[in-house]
Amino acid sequence: MALDEATTGFLRQMAESGAKPLHEMTPEEARGLGVMLRDLYGAGPDLDRVYEDAVPTPDGSSFGVRILIPNDSPRAVIVYYHGGGWVIGAIDEFDTLGRLLAERTGAAVVLVDYRLAPEHRHPTAAEDAWTALGWVEERIEQIAGSRVPLIVAGDSAGGNLAAIVAQRAGAGNGPDISLQVLVYPVTDADVDNTSKEYEGFALTPA
């Protein structure tokens, strides 16, 4: 499938910028790129309510969540896990996406700022994703005003986390999930297939 003109132009600009390839950057350098991209997205739509909270973890730490509520009676609550290879990405960088998702679906969106590698090794991200899901499920009426459907969603590494929590919940160990939405999720370790041809897309197979 051909890329749209905006995406093609953006990739061309990145290639011509002379910047170090993403896979050669340190985590700190790559995270700085994410902050730069955030400024390109622009502000998302205004919503009825936006607030932040902290989710305690079993190991005595915590991570942040941002709750985006589009109106006074959301039709569902979406727990959204951002992408970034489990190393980069933050809720500020996905705020515009979260706001658009809330506005267009009429659902409240909870952006999860799960802890990142390499500072926090596997399975920290997966455990934080699971902890966030349970935290939201316990507060769903507080967030949405009633017992609405619970949805998990994510892109790339976040799609992996959404799939993990959906399978774990489906095994009878957690909340009732009404829907999972996976955007180019990482669901296996096989890089030798046509869906993972990265050349020209800021990533490489190596």
Summary of the structure (lengths in Angstrom):
residues: 206
radius of gyration: 17.3
end to end distance: 23.2
largest distance: 51.4
contacts: 601
relative contact order: 0.15
helix: 41%
strand: 18%
